[in-house]
């Protein structure tokens, strides 16, 4: 098992999860985070830290696409280990559906 970040993170990018991760497997895009599935040790400490409920175990239904999504972008984006402020529109976008098609950016974040 591994954990993944899904589209609930897009346009929110809460980073509470990165500080509790013992293996630094989070990577930062311009408007979301991803988890490298090969680096995640399945400890689960990040899942309850996410206010947007964007971190899910890959054992849930239909998670295969998110495992590959997380793998792809974790290999392109910089690692993030330090908590940052969420995006300005985070509260407004939290819980919104269809964010992958509406807001997702492939651009990397700053990392750090």
C-alpha positions, 0 to 999 in steps of 0.5 A: 500500500501507498498513499496518494494525493488526489484532486482535492489538493488542487487550488488549495495546497495545504502543506500540513502533511509535509512536516510530519512525513518521516521520509520526505516523499512529498513533491510540490507543484504550482498548485498542489502536492503529490506523493512519490509512491515508491518513497512512501513507507505507508505510515499514514501520519500525513493522511489526518493532517490534510484539511482538504481530505486529499491524501488517500490510501491506494487501496480505495477504489479507482486509485490506480490513476492517482498512483500514476499521476503522483508518480509522474509529477513527483519525478518532475517537481521539487521535494517539499519538507517545510510547511507553507501557507495554503494558496489564497483561494484554498478555503473557497476551492476546498471541497469543489469538484472537477478541479483537475480539469478546471485548475491543475497546473503541470508547472513545478512549485518552489520546493523547500 
